[in-house]
Amino acid sequence: MHPAPGSGMMVVRIVLVCNLIRTMYICICNAITEREIRGAVELGCSSIGELRRDLGVASCCGKCEPDARRVMRECGRGGACSGQLAAGD
Ligand code: FES
């Protein structure tokens, strides 16, 4: 189900940073973190479609898709995310 036009803008602008576990939510609708996306890429996800299938990223309002793509780019095409996670992750 899609939210009413305009209501997703607040969701997009909200980036929750959890200092306790040092991770950032990328997909607010589905509570998917940057760490989870990096993990999925390391396991072989190589497209936004695969992230959507495996994690649910961008499957609701879709506003997280640009940030999810950014995380994937940071991981590199080969899926190597070494050095991208914060200490303790
Ligand atoms: S933030 Fe809405 S689908 Fe990801």
Backbone and ligand atoms as CSV (ligand in chain L), in Angstrom:
chain,resi,resn,atom,element,x,y,z
A,1,MET,N,N,0.852,-1.181,0.000
A,1,MET,CA,C,0.000,0.000,0.000
A,1,MET,C,C,0.893,1.237,0.000
A,2,HIS,N,N,0.591,2.198,-0.824
A,2,HIS,CA,C,1.376,3.416,-0.911
A,2,HIS,C,C,0.773,4.500,-0.021
A,3,PRO,N,N,1.644,5.260,0.634
A,3,PRO,CA,C,1.138,6.357,1.467
A,3,PRO,C,C,0.563,7.464,0.594
A,4,ALA,N,N,-0.197,8.344,1.212
A,4,ALA,CA,C,-0.782,9.465,0.492
A,4,ALA,C,C,0.331,10.347,-0.071
A,5,PRO,N,N,0.100,10.988,-1.225
A,5,PRO,CA,C,1.137,11.842,-1.808
A,5,PRO,C,C,1.626,12.881,-0.800
A,6,GLY,N,N,2.938,13.008,-0.717
A,6,GLY,CA,C,3.526,13.988,0.177
A,6,GLY,C,C,3.843,13.458,1.562
A,7,SER,N,N,3.124,12.444,2.001
A,7,SER,CA,C,3.369,11.947,3.357
A,7,SER,C,C,4.693,11.209,3.460
A,8,GLY,N,N,5.174,10.696,2.347
A,8,GLY,CA,C,6.443,9.986,2.369
A,8,GLY,C,C,7.636,10.900,2.499
A,9,MET,N,N,7.435,12.199,2.221
A,9,MET,CA,C,8.557,13.141,2.287
A,9,MET,C,C,9.161,13.200,3.687
A,10,MET,N,N,8.310,13.165,4.702
A,10,MET,CA,C,8.827,13.181,6.073
A,10,MET,C,C,9.644,11.933,6.338
A,11,VAL,N,N,9.165,10.812,5.829
A,11,VAL,CA,C,9.864,9.547,6.048
A,11,VAL,C,C,11.246,9.615,5.436
A,12,VAL,N,N,11.310,10.164,4.209
A,12,VAL,CA,C,12.587,10.247,3.512
A,12,VAL,C,C,13.572,11.099,4.273
A,13,ARG,N,N,13.110,12.178,4.810
A,13,ARG,CA,C,14.001,13.128,5.475
A,13,ARG,C,C,14.469,12.644,6.845
A,14,ILE,N,N,13.777,11.664,7.332
A,14,ILE,CA,C,14.138,11.164,8.662
A,14,ILE,C,C,15.209,10.092,8.526
A,15,VAL,N,N,16.354,10.382,9.055
A,15,VAL,CA,C,17.417,9.387,9.088
A,15,VAL,C,C,17.741,9.149,10.550
A,16,LEU,N,N,17.435,7.963,10.980
A,16,LEU,CA,C,17.635,7.647,12.389
A,16,LEU,C,C,19.010,7.039,12.601
A,17,VAL,N,N,19.746,7.641,13.484
A,17,VAL,CA,C,21.057,7.104,13.812
A,17,VAL,C,C,20.992,6.541,15.218
A,18,CYS,N,N,21.291,5.291,15.320
A,18,CYS,CA,C,21.261,4.650,16.629
A,18,CYS,C,C,22.690,4.554,17.138
A,19,ASN,N,N,23.038,5.394,18.079
A,19,ASN,CA,C,24.405,5.432,18.589
A,19,ASN,C,C,24.760,4.179,19.368
A,20,LEU,N,N,23.772,3.525,19.908
A,20,LEU,CA,C,24.072,2.343,20.717
A,20,LEU,C,C,24.644,1.215,19.883
A,21,ILE,N,N,24.148,1.022,18.683
A,21,ILE,CA,C,24.633,-0.079,17.855
A,21,ILE,C,C,25.348,0.427,16.616
A,22,ARG,N,N,25.558,1.720,16.523
A,22,ARG,CA,C,26.321,2.336,15.437
A,22,ARG,C,C,25.855,1.894,14.061
A,23,THR,N,N,24.606,2.078,13.813
A,23,THR,CA,C,24.094,1.787,12.485
A,23,THR,C,C,23.057,2.835,12.128
A,24,MET,N,N,22.752,2.935,10.860
A,24,MET,CA,C,21.819,3.945,10.397
A,24,MET,C,C,20.706,3.264,9.608
A,25,TYR,N,N,19.490,3.674,9.869
A,25,TYR,CA,C,18.378,3.143,9.109
A,25,TYR,C,C,18.355,3.783,7.726
A,26,ILE,N,N,18.299,2.960,6.721
A,26,ILE,CA,C,18.184,3.421,5.345
A,26,ILE,C,C,16.726,3.365,4.916
A,27,CYS,N,N,16.083,2.266,5.175
A,27,CYS,CA,C,14.668,2.088,4.810
A,27,CYS,C,C,13.831,2.160,6.079
A,28,ILE,N,N,13.170,3.297,6.247
A,28,ILE,CA,C,12.363,3.512,7.445
A,28,ILE,C,C,11.119,2.628,7.420
A,29,CYS,N,N,10.514,2.493,6.257
A,29,CYS,CA,C,9.280,1.704,6.145
A,29,CYS,C,C,9.471,0.269,6.621
A,30,ASN,N,N,10.636,-0.287,6.317
A,30,ASN,CA,C,10.878,-1.696,6.617
A,30,ASN,C,C,11.963,-1.904,7.675
A,31,ALA,N,N,12.400,-0.798,8.292
A,31,ALA,CA,C,13.405,-0.862,9.365
A,31,ALA,C,C,14.654,-1.634,8.935
A,32,ILE,N,N,15.191,-1.250,7.777
A,32,ILE,CA,C,16.385,-1.912,7.250
A,32,ILE,C,C,17.569,-0.967,7.396
A,33,THR,N,N,18.623,-1.474,7.983
A,33,THR,CA,C,19.785,-0.646,8.271
A,33,THR,C,C,20.836,-0.722,7.157
A,34,GLU,N,N,21.722,0.267,7.194
A,34,GLU,CA,C,22.851,0.275,6.265
A,34,GLU,C,C,23.683,-0.985,6.440
A,35,ARG,N,N,23.852,-1.385,7.664
A,35,ARG,CA,C,24.627,-2.594,7.956
A,35,ARG,C,C,24.009,-3.819,7.282
A,36,GLU,N,N,22.684,-3.924,7.328
A,36,GLU,CA,C,22.015,-5.062,6.695
A,36,GLU,C,C,22.202,-5.032,5.182
A,37,ILE,N,N,22.158,-3.837,4.616
A,37,ILE,CA,C,22.356,-3.725,3.171
A,37,ILE,C,C,23.778,-4.133,2.809
A,38,ARG,N,N,24.740,-3.652,3.578
A,38,ARG,CA,C,26.137,-4.038,3.309
A,38,ARG,C,C,26.312,-5.553,3.427
A,39,GLY,N,N,25.675,-6.135,4.397
A,39,GLY,CA,C,25.758,-7.588,4.562
A,39,GLY,C,C,25.168,-8.322,3.376
A,40,ALA,N,N,24.034,-7.827,2.883
A,40,ALA,CA,C,23.390,-8.463,1.725
A,40,ALA,C,C,24.272,-8.351,0.487
A,41,VAL,N,N,24.932,-7.205,0.341
A,41,VAL,CA,C,25.837,-7.034,-0.808
A,41,VAL,C,C,27.015,-7.989,-0.687
A,42,GLU,N,N,27.522,-8.121,0.503
A,42,GLU,CA,C,28.632,-9.058,0.708
A,42,GLU,C,C,28.220,-10.487,0.383
A,43,LEU,N,N,26.939,-10.786,0.587
A,43,LEU,CA,C,26.446,-12.131,0.288
A,43,LEU,C,C,26.037,-12.295,-1.168
A,44,GLY,N,N,26.171,-11.221,-1.964
A,44,GLY,CA,C,25.940,-11.376,-3.393
A,44,GLY,C,C,24.885,-10.499,-4.024
A,45,CYS,N,N,24.110,-9.759,-3.258
A,45,CYS,CA,C,23.114,-8.871,-3.865
A,45,CYS,C,C,23.846,-7.817,-4.703
A,46,SER,N,N,23.423,-7.657,-5.942
A,46,SER,CA,C,24.140,-6.728,-6.823
A,46,SER,C,C,23.213,-5.746,-7.524
A,47,SER,N,N,21.955,-5.698,-7.117
A,47,SER,CA,C,21.036,-4.738,-7.723
A,47,SER,C,C,19.984,-4.334,-6.694
A,48,ILE,N,N,19.329,-3.216,-6.977
A,48,ILE,CA,C,18.278,-2.769,-6.059
A,48,ILE,C,C,17.127,-3.782,-6.062
A,49,GLY,N,N,16.913,-4.434,-7.177
A,49,GLY,CA,C,15.873,-5.460,-7.253
A,49,GLY,C,C,16.166,-6.633,-6.332
A,50,GLU,N,N,17.432,-7.002,-6.276
A,50,GLU,CA,C,17.808,-8.107,-5.388
A,50,GLU,C,C,17.701,-7.696,-3.930
A,51,LEU,N,N,18.059,-6.432,-3.627
A,51,LEU,CA,C,17.886,-5.955,-2.251
A,51,LEU,C,C,16.409,-5.926,-1.878
A,52,ARG,N,N,15.582,-5.530,-2.840
A,52,ARG,CA,C,14.130,-5.493,-2.587
A,52,ARG,C,C,13.621,-6.905,-2.316
A,53,ARG,N,N,14.054,-7.835,-3.128
A,53,ARG,CA,C,13.614,-9.228,-2.979
A,53,ARG,C,C,14.083,-9.823,-1.649
A,54,ASP,N,N,15.349,-9.577,-1.309
A,54,ASP,CA,C,15.928,-10.247,-0.147
A,54,ASP,C,C,15.652,-9.535,1.173
A,55,LEU,N,N,15.616,-8.188,1.149
A,55,LEU,CA,C,15.443,-7.446,2.398
A,55,LEU,C,C,14.147,-6.649,2.467
A,56,GLY,N,N,13.582,-6.336,1.326
A,56,GLY,CA,C,12.384,-5.492,1.312
A,56,GLY,C,C,12.696,-4.021,1.110
A,57,VAL,N,N,13.973,-3.710,0.833
A,57,VAL,CA,C,14.365,-2.315,0.603
A,57,VAL,C,C,13.552,-1.732,-0.556
A,58,ALA,N,N,13.055,-0.523,-0.382
A,58,ALA,CA,C,12.332,0.211,-1.420
A,58,ALA,C,C,11.081,-0.530,-1.903
A,59,SER,N,N,10.453,-1.272,-1.018
A,59,SER,CA,C,9.259,-2.025,-1.402
A,59,SER,C,C,7.964,-1.354,-0.957
A,60,CYS,N,N,8.079,-0.210,-0.289
A,60,CYS,CA,C,6.866,0.478,0.163
A,60,CYS,C,C,6.787,1.842,-0.520
A,61,CYS,N,N,7.326,2.883,0.107
A,61,CYS,CA,C,7.264,4.218,-0.509
A,61,CYS,C,C,8.366,4.402,-1.550
A,62,GLY,N,N,9.453,3.664,-1.409
A,62,GLY,CA,C,10.545,3.731,-2.371
A,62,GLY,C,C,11.503,4.890,-2.181
A,63,LYS,N,N,11.288,5.703,-1.173
A,63,LYS,CA,C,12.129,6.882,-0.967
A,63,LYS,C,C,13.549,6.531,-0.523
A,64,CYS,N,N,13.753,5.335,-0.066
A,64,CYS,CA,C,15.077,4.923,0.387
A,64,CYS,C,C,15.970,4.438,-0.750
A,65,GLU,N,N,15.415,4.289,-1.917
A,65,GLU,CA,C,16.176,3.701,-3.019
A,65,GLU,C,C,17.477,4.449,-3.322
A,66,PRO,N,N,17.482,5.787,-3.386
A,66,PRO,CA,C,18.769,6.462,-3.657
A,66,PRO,C,C,19.826,6.172,-2.604
A,67,ASP,N,N,19.438,6.149,-1.342
A,67,ASP,CA,C,20.425,5.857,-0.295
A,67,ASP,C,C,20.875,4.400,-0.351
A,68,ALA,N,N,19.944,3.507,-0.667
A,68,ALA,CA,C,20.329,2.095,-0.805
A,68,ALA,C,C,21.318,1.927,-1.960
A,69,ARG,N,N,21.079,2.646,-3.051
A,69,ARG,CA,C,22.013,2.580,-4.184
A,69,ARG,C,C,23.376,3.142,-3.792
A,70,ARG,N,N,23.376,4.215,-2.997
A,70,ARG,CA,C,24.633,4.790,-2.533
A,70,ARG,C,C,25.421,3.776,-1.725
A,71,VAL,N,N,24.749,3.090,-0.827
A,71,VAL,CA,C,25.430,2.078,-0.009
A,71,VAL,C,C,26.008,0.995,-0.912
A,72,MET,N,N,25.231,0.583,-1.906
A,72,MET,CA,C,25.731,-0.441,-2.823
A,72,MET,C,C,26.957,0.063,-3.580
A,73,ARG,N,N,26.912,1.316,-4.014
A,73,ARG,CA,C,28.079,1.882,-4.725
A,73,ARG,C,C,29.303,1.893,-3.830
A,74,GLU,N,N,29.100,2.260,-2.570
A,74,GLU,CA,C,30.216,2.292,-1.630
A,74,GLU,C,C,30.825,0.912,-1.441
A,75,CYS,N,N,29.989,-0.108,-1.585
A,75,CYS,CA,C,30.481,-1.483,-1.433
A,75,CYS,C,C,31.256,-1.929,-2.666
A,76,GLY,N,N,31.062,-1.277,-3.764
A,76,GLY,CA,C,31.741,-1.663,-4.991
A,76,GLY,C,C,30.978,-2.744,-5.725
A,77,ARG,N,N,31.233,-2.846,-6.983
A,77,ARG,CA,C,30.493,-3.798,-7.815
A,77,ARG,C,C,30.724,-5.233,-7.405
A,78,GLY,N,N,31.910,-5.518,-6.880
A,78,GLY,CA,C,32.192,-6.884,-6.481
A,78,GLY,C,C,31.567,-7.270,-5.158
A,79,GLY,N,N,30.948,-6.299,-4.511
A,79,GLY,CA,C,30.280,-6.597,-3.259
A,79,GLY,C,C,31.183,-6.531,-2.044
A,80,ALA,N,N,32.435,-6.123,-2.252
A,80,ALA,CA,C,33.354,-6.063,-1.109
A,80,ALA,C,C,33.098,-4.808,-0.305
A,81,CYS,N,N,32.781,-4.978,0.936
A,81,CYS,CA,C,32.476,-3.847,1.819
A,81,CYS,C,C,33.519,-3.693,2.891
A,82,SER,N,N,34.657,-4.259,2.714
A,82,SER,CA,C,35.661,-4.222,3.779
A,82,SER,C,C,35.988,-2.788,4.152
A,83,GLY,N,N,36.083,-2.568,5.432
A,83,GLY,CA,C,36.452,-1.250,5.927
A,83,GLY,C,C,35.306,-0.264,5.961
A,84,GLN,N,N,34.126,-0.652,5.546
A,84,GLN,CA,C,32.999,0.270,5.512
A,84,GLN,C,C,32.205,0.257,6.802
A,85,LEU,N,N,32.291,-0.805,7.559
A,85,LEU,CA,C,31.513,-0.884,8.778
A,85,LEU,C,C,32.264,-0.215,9.911
A,86,ALA,N,N,31.504,0.369,10.795
A,86,ALA,CA,C,32.119,1.017,11.956
A,86,ALA,C,C,32.698,-0.042,12.871
A,87,ALA,N,N,33.655,0.354,13.658
A,87,ALA,CA,C,34.244,-0.568,14.614
A,87,ALA,C,C,33.156,-1.156,15.500
A,88,GLY,N,N,33.252,-2.431,15.733
A,88,GLY,CA,C,32.266,-3.086,16.566
A,88,GLY,C,C,31.123,-3.683,15.794
A,89,ASP,N,N,31.048,-3.446,14.487
A,89,ASP,CA,C,29.958,-4.007,13.676
A,89,ASP,C,C,30.235,-5.439,13.289
L,1,FES,S1,S,11.735,4.109,3.244
L,1,FES,FE1,FE,9.831,3.559,2.379
L,1,FES,S2,S,10.245,1.763,1.230
L,1,FES,FE2,FE,12.129,2.265,2.171
